[in-house]
Amino acid sequence: MSWFDALRDTARTGLTLDRALTDPKRAVRGAVAVALVLFPTLAIGGPALATSAAMGAFIAGTATFQRSFRPRASLAVAAGLGLGASTFLGYLAAGVTGLFPVLLAVWAFGAGLAWAIGPTAGIVAANTVSVMLIVVQLPVSVLAALGHGLICALGGVVQAVVITLWPIGSWTAQRDALADTYAELADYARRLRQDPTAHVDPAPFMTARHAAALTPWQDRHRPPELRGLRGLAERIRPTLAALADPKVGAPAEGPERDRAREVLAAAAEAMDALARAIRTGDPVQLPRSAPSLTLAPPVDGPRLQGAARRSSRRLAGLLRKASDALDRGDEDTVSTPVVGAGGALHKPPLFRMLPVAMRSVQRQLQPRSAVCQHAVRLAGVVTVAYLLARLIGFHHGYWAPMTAAMVMRPDFAQTYSRGVARLAGTVVGVAVSTLVVQLTHPGQWVLAALAVLCIGGAYLTLKTGYALMTVGISSYVVFLLGLQPGDPLATAFERVGLTLLGGSVALVTYALFPTWQTARLGERLAEWLAAAGRYAAAVIACYENPAAPRGRVVRTALLDSREARSELLQAMQRADAEPGQHASGLPGVNRRQVDRARAAVGHLGRVAVLLEAHLPAADADPVPGTAEYAEELRLATALAGAALLTGQPVEFGAVREAQTRLEERLAQAPAGVQRDVVRAATRLLGQALKDLERALRGREDIRGPEDARRPGDRR
């Protein structure tokens, strides 16, 4: 799209307000924690210390509202420690001429690199830059700097104490994540009734996996209904796909297809009921329209046959297990087999995650890394905005770099939408709060009360929109800094002007030194292709040796493929919001070809899901030749991913030869469901690979006479 269209859309996104609100109890709890820090510190230490304490409590409270499945108290403490360190170092540097801008640039660079750990770490790290700029205004002694740092960290500790003593919805996030997974499965079953080759949304499954990684304390105290159900959902997903697919499940037309649609509809209603029970903690109440007999073979009428019948029975069994687990809270019947299949998840403490976080940061320390480019951009923008404000002579010059730090994000859409929202929200917030101060001339205690009220409003509107939340935050800062002497009206004009300055510097800098997601689509596609090939190969190899342990290998490959696909979809979504025409990152491949290649790789992954749904039992007869085919597929997809990035042709001739050898061995093998499933699936895999070749070569047809399309194969 053009720059005008991109800026218009991002501005509209930034100013859009939703009707959703944060849980009022959680918002009140966060505001109460700020009050417990602000009022005593104001009474004992005066306005300067009160400002540091209140900012620490506010930012630590904001960290607890981020999307994270860690205990909120630990997030508050971690944020408080980071804020205390930034405050202490900032005060020390302010006493040395020329040192503070250097420290600011280094700290901002580190805050940008924190995005390598995750969005929560990146947002909290950016907030530490803002706090450093707000509270550090005059040089003080080392002892006083230490006091300000400790007071700022105290805000995070108080937030943690209040969260511990006043728990609200301790397991709401985990319940919602698991319930969303079953709700997505229900929608998936309904889509399969109309489109037997529909794809499932992997996002709820990924979120549920993160939610299932618990600390030892959480593991001991979590509700029984949260145990084991995620693993059952992972097994239900391929079973639904296998039942609906006409190649390995019910036929495309006829009475059996009608019966399959009935089973899918009943399963969807059952999973909706499971999702409601998980979300609320109430017993499962299956609707009358979905009796258990609907999932069982009918007394009269069409019956499912072969692999479809097997999938239907497996689906009914899995749904009964999930329902029984919720009704009885039985851990043994659910968690034990599921953990064996998917691997137990444990969340290490924060201090043990430091080496992992450091390795994640080190991997991003390269010029082509989007995180590294964001860190350099953030450091430059914050430092330039600070120096410009000082050169102009504004007394409250920190407002410009603070705005720049809060606006900058690693991608174009977030940076510009937040920039517009920040500018609009700050202007409104500063204007309203300054008008209140000018008309009422409140005292210190009234200003402190107004600040607490505003921060409660900011917490409450976290889900409403960044623009409205910024109104509350700006008013909070105005009332908080109003505790110190100064002309409120002149200060208001300065803050509005500095907000425009900082926001403009941030937006212009990103336009001059962008990080286009479109240019990274090729890398993301290559990673997903290799991961999908590993997943398909891991599943196919299980048919050669059914008795071998396979749960962890298959599950790890599936998670890698799912993660790679999610990163590609996120990159494509962000690329769609970018202006201008940018290369896809693949030599000689345009965006349309990337879309077609994505569809082909998606077909490859879906076939692997179908195979996983029919994995043989440990005592089943082996299917000869599948291990050799799996190894050829794994190697070919890995080489194809490398060829994508280097501009070499993508070719799967070795896989087709391996498929020919496999077909010959299957023709000599005894008849059975496993043999038929492998034959149908490998043909679908071959078609997916041909579609991928066609998409990347840009030809309508690459088939030779030896690999003409078989009748009935889909494109």
ZAMARGU-4260 file (C-alpha; in steps of 0.2 Angstrom, whole numbers, plus 5000, padded with zeros to 4 digits):
<rodrens>
0) 5000/5000/5000 | 5005/5018/4998 | 5013/5028/5013 | 4997/5038/5014 | 4986/5023/5016
5) 4998/5015/5028 | 4999/5030/5039 | 4980/5032/5038 | 4977/5014/5043 | 4989/5014/5058
10) 4983/5031/5064 | 4965/5024/5064 | 4971/5008/5073 | 4980/5019/5086 | 4964/5029/5090
15) 4952/5015/5090 | 4944/5011/5107 | 4937/4995/5112 | 4923/4992/5124 | 4933/4980/5134
20) 4940/4984/5152 | 4952/4977/5163 | 4945/4967/5178 | 4940/4982/5190 | 4946/4972/5205
25) 4963/4971/5198 | 4963/4989/5193 | 4958/4994/5210 | 4971/4982/5218 | 4985/4990/5207
30) 4980/5008/5212 | 4979/5003/5231 | 4997/4997/5230 | 5002/5013/5222 | 4993/5023/5236
35) 5002/5012/5250 | 5018/5018/5243 | 5014/5036/5238 | 5006/5042/5254 | 5018/5036/5267
40) 5033/5041/5257 | 5026/5058/5254 | 5023/5060/5273 | 5040/5054/5278 | 5052/5058/5263
45) 5044/5073/5254 | 5039/5075/5236 | 5055/5069/5228 | 5056/5052/5236 | 5037/5051/5234
50) 5039/5053/5215 | 5052/5039/5214 | 5041/5027/5225 | 5025/5031/5215 | 5034/5028/5198
55) 5041/5012/5204 | 5024/5006/5210 | 5016/5011/5194 | 5028/5003/5182 | 5029/4987/5193
60) 5010/4987/5193 | 5009/4989/5174 | 5021/4974/5172 | 5008/4963/5181 | 4995/4967/5168
65) 5006/4961/5154 | 5002/4944/5145 | 5012/4932/5156 | 5008/4916/5165 | 5021/4918/5178
70) 5015/4923/5196 | 5011/4941/5196 | 5021/4944/5212 | 5037/4939/5204 | 5034/4950/5189
75) 5032/4965/5200 | 5048/4961/5210 | 5058/4959/5194 | 5051/4975/5187 | 5055/4984/5204
80) 5073/4978/5204 | 5075/4984/5186 | 5067/5001/5190 | 5078/5003/5206 | 5094/4999/5196
85) 5090/5012/5182 | 5085/5025/5195 | 5101/5023/5205 | 5113/5023/5189 | 5103/5038/5182
90) 5106/5049/5198 | 5124/5044/5198 | 5127/5049/5180 | 5117/5065/5182 | 5131/5072/5193
95) 5144/5069/5180 | 5144/5081/5165 | 5141/5073/5149 | 5139/5055/5157 | 5120/5054/5158
100) 5117/5055/5139 | 5129/5040/5137 | 5121/5030/5151 | 5104/5034/5143 | 5110/5028/5126
105) 5117/5012/5133 | 5102/5008/5144 | 5090/5011/5129 | 5100/4999/5119 | 5099/4986/5132
110) 5080/4989/5134 | 5078/4987/5115 | 5088/4970/5116 | 5076/4964/5130 | 5063/4961/5116
115) 5074/4946/5112 | 5067/4938/5128 | 5049/4942/5125 | 5036/4957/5123 | 5034/4958/5142
120) 5052/4960/5145 | 5054/4973/5131 | 5039/4983/5138 | 5045/4983/5155 | 5063/4988/5150
125) 5056/5002/5140 | 5047/5008/5155 | 5063/5008/5165 | 5070/5021/5153 | 5055/5032/5156
130) 5057/5031/5174 | 5075/5035/5173 | 5071/5051/5163 | 5057/5056/5175 | 5064/5054/5192
135) 5082/5059/5188 | 5082/5078/5186 | 5095/5085/5198 | 5112/5077/5203 | 5113/5070/5221
140) 5125/5061/5232 | 5129/5043/5230 | 5119/5039/5246 | 5104/5049/5240 | 5105/5040/5223
145) 5105/5023/5232 | 5090/5029/5243 | 5080/5034/5227 | 5084/5017/5219 | 5079/5008/5234
150) 5063/5018/5236 | 5059/5015/5217 | 5062/4996/5220 | 5051/4997/5235 | 5036/5001/5224
155) 5038/4984/5215 | 5039/4975/5232 | 5024/4983/5238 | 5014/4978/5222 | 5020/4960/5225
160) 5015/4960/5243 | 4997/4967/5239 | 4995/4954/5225 | 5000/4940/5237 | 4988/4946/5251
165) 4974/4950/5239 | 4974/4937/5226 | 4961/4940/5211 | 4958/4927/5198 | 4975/4918/5201
170) 4971/4905/5188 | 4960/4915/5176 | 4974/4917/5163 | 4978/4898/5163 | 4959/4894/5162
175) 4956/4905/5148 | 4971/4899/5138 | 4965/4881/5140 | 4947/4885/5137 | 4952/4895/5121
180) 4960/4879/5115 | 4944/4869/5116 | 4934/4883/5109 | 4946/4883/5094 | 4944/4864/5092
185) 4925/4866/5092 | 4926/4880/5078 | 4938/4869/5069 | 4926/4854/5069 | 4912/4865/5062
190) 4924/4871/5048 | 4928/4853/5044 | 4910/4850/5041 | 4910/4862/5026 | 4929/4861/5021
195) 4937/4844/5025 | 4954/4852/5022 | 4952/4867/5034 | 4967/4872/5045 | 4967/4874/5063
200) 4973/4890/5071 | 4989/4886/5081 | 4989/4901/5092 | 4978/4894/5106 | 4988/4878/5106
205) 5004/4888/5108 | 4997/4899/5122 | 4990/4884/5131 | 5007/4877/5131 | 5015/4892/5138
210) 5001/4892/5151 | 5005/4874/5156 | 5023/4878/5160 | 5021/4880/5179 | 5032/4884/5194
215) 5033/4871/5208 | 5021/4881/5218 | 5009/4883/5204 | 5010/4865/5201 | 5005/4861/5218
220) 4991/4873/5219 | 4983/4873/5202 | 4965/4867/5201 | 4963/4848/5196 | 4954/4852/5180
225) 4969/4861/5173 | 4979/4845/5173 | 4981/4834/5157 | 4967/4843/5147 | 4980/4851/5135
230) 4987/4835/5130 | 4970/4828/5126 | 4967/4843/5115 | 4983/4840/5106 | 4977/4822/5102
235) 4959/4828/5098 | 4966/4840/5084 | 4973/4827/5072 | 4959/4815/5076 | 4946/4828/5069
240) 4957/4831/5054 | 4959/4812/5050 | 4940/4810/5052 | 4935/4824/5040 | 4949/4821/5026
245) 4942/4812/5011 | 4959/4804/5007 | 4961/4795/5024 | 4944/4797/5032 | 4926/4798/5027
250) 4922/4798/5008 | 4920/4815/5000 | 4901/4811/4996 | 4888/4799/5001 | 4880/4793/5018
255) 4897/4791/5026 | 4901/4809/5023 | 4884/4814/5031 | 4888/4803/5046 | 4905/4811/5048
260) 4897/4828/5048 | 4885/4822/5062 | 4900/4816/5072 | 4909/4833/5069 | 4894/4843/5074
265) 4892/4833/5090 | 4910/4834/5094 | 4909/4853/5092 | 4895/4855/5104 | 4904/4844/5117
270) 4920/4854/5116 | 4910/4870/5118 | 4903/4863/5134 | 4921/4858/5139 | 4927/4875/5136
275) 4913/4883/5146 | 4917/4871/5161 | 4936/4875/5160 | 4933/4893/5160 | 4921/4894/5174
280) 4926/4879/5185 | 4908/4872/5184 | 4904/4854/5180 | 4902/4849/5162 | 4884/4851/5155
285) 4883/4843/5138 | 4868/4850/5128 | 4854/4839/5124 | 4858/4841/5105 | 4874/4832/5108
290) 4870/4816/5117 | 4884/4803/5119 | 4875/4791/5107 | 4878/4804/5093 | 4897/4799/5094
295) 4893/4781/5095 | 4889/4770/5079 | 4870/4772/5075 | 4859/4757/5077 | 4852/4760/5060
300) 4858/4771/5045 | 4875/4774/5038 | 4891/4768/5048 | 4908/4774/5046 | 4921/4761/5039
305) 4939/4759/5040 | 4950/4773/5045 | 4936/4785/5047 | 4927/4773/5060 | 4943/4771/5069
310) 4945/4790/5070 | 4927/4792/5076 | 4930/4780/5090 | 4946/4788/5095 | 4937/4805/5095
315) 4923/4798/5106 | 4936/4791/5119 | 4946/4807/5120 | 4930/4817/5123 | 4924/4805/5137
320) 4941/4806/5145 | 4941/4825/5145 | 4923/4826/5152 | 4927/4813/5165 | 4943/4823/5170
325) 4933/4838/5173 | 4919/4829/5182 | 4930/4820/5194 | 4946/4830/5194 | 4955/4813/5192
330) 4974/4817/5189 | 4979/4799/5186 | 4968/4794/5171 | 4972/4810/5162 | 4989/4817/5166
335) 5000/4802/5166 | 4997/4796/5148 | 4997/4814/5141 | 5013/4819/5150 | 5021/4803/5143
340) 5016/4809/5125 | 5020/4827/5126 | 5033/4829/5140 | 5031/4837/5157 | 5032/4856/5157
345) 5041/4865/5171 | 5044/4883/5173 | 5061/4887/5180 | 5063/4902/5193 | 5068/4919/5186
350) 5086/4917/5192 | 5088/4901/5182 | 5081/4909/5166 | 5095/4922/5166 | 5107/4911/5156
355) 5094/4907/5144 | 5089/4925/5142 | 5107/4930/5139 | 5109/4917/5126 | 5093/4924/5117
360) 5100/4941/5118 | 5117/4936/5111 | 5109/4927/5096 | 5101/4944/5092 | 5117/4954/5092
365) 5120/4954/5073 | 5116/4968/5061 | 5102/4959/5051 | 5093/4955/5067 | 5076/4965/5069
370) 5079/4966/5088 | 5096/4973/5086 | 5090/4985/5074 | 5076/4990/5085 | 5089/4992/5100
375) 5100/5003/5089 | 5085/5014/5083 | 5079/5015/5101 | 5095/5021/5108 | 5098/5034/5095
380) 5080/5041/5096 | 5080/5042/5115 | 5097/5051/5115 | 5093/5063/5101 | 5077/5068/5108
385) 5085/5071/5125 | 5099/5082/5117 | 5087/5091/5107 | 5076/5095/5122 | 5091/5101/5131
390) 5097/5112/5117 | 5080/5120/5115 | 5081/5124/5133 | 5065/5116/5140 | 5065/5114/5159
395) 5056/5097/5158 | 5066/5090/5143 | 5064/5072/5149 | 5046/5072/5142 | 5053/5071/5124
400) 5064/5056/5126 | 5051/5047/5137 | 5038/5049/5123 | 5051/5042/5111 | 5055/5027/5122
405) 5036/5023/5124 | 5032/5024/5106 | 5046/5014/5098 | 5042/4996/5094 | 5051/4983/5083
410) 5039/4984/5068 | 5031/4998/5058 | 5012/4996/5063 | 5015/4996/5081 | 5027/5011/5081
415) 5016/5022/5071 | 4999/5017/5079 | 5006/5019/5096 | 5014/5036/5091 | 4998/5043/5085
420) 4989/5037/5101 | 5003/5043/5112 | 5002/5061/5104 | 4983/5062/5106 | 4982/5054/5123
425) 4996/5065/5130 | 4989/5081/5123 | 4972/5077/5131 | 4979/5071/5147 | 4990/5085/5150
430) 4977/5098/5145 | 4964/5091/5157 | 4975/5088/5172 | 4983/5105/5170 | 4966/5113/5169
435) 4961/5104/5185 | 4976/5111/5194 | 4974/5129/5187 | 4956/5129/5193 | 4957/5120/5210
440) 4975/5124/5216 | 4975/5107/5225 | 4987/5104/5239 | 5000/5090/5240 | 4988/5077/5247
445) 4974/5081/5235 | 4987/5079/5221 | 4993/5063/5227 | 4975/5056/5228 | 4971/5062/5210
450) 4987/5053/5204 | 4981/5037/5212 | 4964/5040/5204 | 4972/5042/5187 | 4983/5027/5188
455) 4968/5017/5193 | 4959/5023/5177 | 4975/5019/5167 | 4975/5001/5174 | 4956/5000/5170
460) 4958/5005/5152 | 4973/4994/5147 | 4962/4984/5136 | 4952/4998/5129 | 4965/5007/5119
465) 4982/5014/5120 | 4976/5032/5117 | 4964/5032/5132 | 4976/5023/5143 | 4989/5037/5139
470) 4976/5050/5145 | 4977/5042/5162 | 4995/5040/5162 | 4999/5058/5157 | 4987/5065/5170
475) 4995/5053/5183 | 5012/5060/5179 | 5006/5078/5179 | 4998/5077/5196 | 5013/5067/5203
480) 5026/5080/5197 | 5014/5094/5203 | 5020/5089/5220 | 5036/5099/5216 | 5036/5118/5213
485) 5033/5126/5196 | 5021/5135/5185 | 5008/5122/5180 | 5002/5131/5164 | 5020/5134/5157
490) 5024/5116/5161 | 5009/5110/5152 | 5014/5119/5136 | 5031/5112/5138 | 5025/5094/5140
495) 5014/5096/5124 | 5028/5103/5114 | 5040/5090/5120 | 5028/5076/5117 | 5026/5082/5099
500) 5045/5083/5098 | 5049/5066/5105 | 5035/5057/5094 | 5040/5066/5078 | 5058/5061/5081
505) 5053/5043/5084 | 5042/5042/5069 | 5054/5051/5057 | 5068/5040/5063 | 5058/5024/5059
510) 5054/5030/5042 | 5072/5034/5038 | 5079/5018/5046 | 5065/5005/5045 | 5064/4986/5048
515) 5053/4980/5035 | 5045/4963/5039 | 5042/4960/5021 | 5060/4958/5018 | 5060/4944/5031
520) 5046/4933/5024 | 5059/4922/5015 | 5068/4918/5030 | 5052/4914/5040 | 5046/4903/5025
525) 5062/4894/5024 | 5062/4890/5043 | 5044/4884/5042 | 5048/4873/5027 | 5062/4864/5036
530) 5052/4863/5052 | 5037/4855/5043 | 5048/4843/5035 | 5056/4837/5051 | 5038/4835/5059
535) 5032/4825/5044 | 5047/4814/5044 | 5046/4811/5063 | 5028/4805/5061 | 5031/4794/5045
540) 5046/4786/5053 | 5035/4779/5067 | 5027/4768/5055 | 5043/4758/5052 | 5046/4754/5071
545) 5029/4756/5080 | 5037/4749/5097 | 5050/4763/5098 | 5048/4778/5109 | 5041/4792/5099
550) 5031/4804/5109 | 5044/4817/5113 | 5052/4817/5096 | 5035/4819/5087 | 5029/4832/5099
555) 5045/4842/5098 | 5045/4842/5080 | 5026/4848/5080 | 5030/4862/5092 | 5045/4868/5081
560) 5034/4868/5066 | 5020/4877/5075 | 5031/4890/5081 | 5039/4893/5064 | 5022/4894/5056
565) 5016/4907/5069 | 5031/4918/5066 | 5028/4918/5047 | 5010/4922/5050 | 5014/4936/5062
570) 5027/4943/5049 | 5015/4942/5035 | 5002/4952/5046 | 5014/4965/5050 | 5021/4966/5032
575) 5003/4969/5026 | 5003/4985/5036 | 5019/4992/5029 | 5020/5005/5015 | 5028/5004/4998
580) 5034/4989/4989 | 5048/4979/4997 | 5057/4963/4992 | 5051/4947/5000 | 5069/4942/5005
585) 5070/4928/4993 | 5080/4930/4977 | 5068/4931/4962 | 5052/4927/4972 | 5038/4940/4974
590) 5025/4941/4988 | 5012/4931/4977 | 5024/4917/4976 | 5027/4917/4995 | 5008/4916/4998
595) 5007/4901/4986 | 5022/4893/4994 | 5015/4896/5011 | 4999/4887/5006 | 5009/4872/5000
600) 5019/4871/5016 | 5003/4872/5025 | 4997/4857/5015 | 5013/4847/5020 | 5010/4851/5038
605) 4992/4846/5037 | 4996/4829/5030 | 5008/4826/5044 | 4994/4829/5056 | 4983/4816/5047
610) 4997/4804/5049 | 4999/4808/5067 | 4981/4804/5070 | 4983/4786/5064 | 5000/4782/5072
615) 5001/4763/5075 | 5000/4755/5092 | 5016/4748/5099 | 5011/4730/5094 | 5006/4735/5076
620) 5014/4727/5061 | 5028/4739/5054 | 5026/4747/5037 | 5042/4744/5028 | 5051/4758/5019
625) 5044/4772/5029 | 5060/4776/5038 | 5070/4778/5022 | 5056/4789/5015 | 5056/4800/5031
630) 5074/4803/5030 | 5074/4808/5012 | 5059/4820/5016 | 5068/4828/5031 | 5084/4830/5021
635) 5075/4837/5005 | 5065/4850/5015 | 5081/4856/5025 | 5090/4858/5008 | 5075/4867/5001
640) 5075/4879/5015 | 5093/4883/5012 | 5090/4884/4993 | 5076/4897/4996 | 5088/4909/5005
645) 5102/4907/4992 | 5092/4908/4976 | 5095/4891/4971 | 5081/4880/4963 | 5070/4870/4975
650) 5068/4852/4969 | 5061/4836/4977 | 5066/4823/4964 | 5075/4813/4978 | 5058/4812/4988
655) 5049/4807/4972 | 5061/4793/4969 | 5059/4787/4988 | 5041/4788/4986 | 5042/4776/4971
660) 5052/4764/4981 | 5040/4765/4995 | 5025/4762/4983 | 5034/4746/4977 | 5036/4740/4995
665) 5019/4744/5000 | 5012/4734/4986 | 5020/4719/4993 | 5015/4722/5011 | 4999/4714/5019
670) 4983/4724/5017 | 4979/4735/5032 | 4973/4752/5038 | 4991/4757/5041 | 4997/4753/5024
675) 4982/4762/5016 | 4985/4777/5027 | 5003/4778/5023 | 5000/4776/5004 | 4987/4790/5004
680) 4997/4802/5015 | 5013/4800/5005 | 5004/4804/4989 | 4997/4820/4997 | 5014/4824/5003
685) 5021/4822/4985 | 5007/4834/4978 | 5011/4847/4992 | 5030/4846/4987 | 5025/4848/4968
690) 5014/4863/4972 | 5029/4871/4982 | 5040/4869/4967 | 5027/4876/4956 | 5025/4891/4967
695) 5043/4895/4969 | 5047/4893/4951 | 5033/4903/4945 | 5027/4891/4932 | 5009/4884/4929
700) 5015/4866/4927 | 5032/4858/4931 | 5026/4840/4929 | 5035/4828/4918 | 5027/4813/4909
705) 5033/4802/4923 | 5024/4811/4937 | 5007/4816/4930 | 4993/4820/4942 | 4983/4806/4947
710) 4965/4806/4944 | 4956/4814/4960 | 4971/4822/4967 | 4968/4840/4972 | 4979/4854/4967
</rodrens>
